[in-house]
């Protein structure tokens, strides 16, 4: 990614920092697909929260292709699709979740597998 200049700060804050890229990568999942999050335990940072690991959700939408933040910090952009995945709150938090409440988490291809 290019260096962020002070004059560009307002635009970055307005649109967010996820780096969308124009790379023709076929989507692995489509709206309505059931998916399971991977149960990973990396030593570094991941955008897959612990409370959402090894859980089943539904693809709500495909945001398009973005750099994969889990590897981008180490110099590997590894572009892939980023999806909004819908989880029932009781799937994520058991009895502490509110039945009927849905939680949406943006997750990348490397975080997901087919059910």
Secondary structure, DSSP 8 states (H G I E B T S, - for coil): -----GGGHHHHHHH-S--B-------S--TT-EEEE-----SS--SS-GGGTT-EEEEEEEEEEE--HHHHTTT----EEEEEEEEEHHHHHGGGS-TT-EEEEEEEGGGEEE-
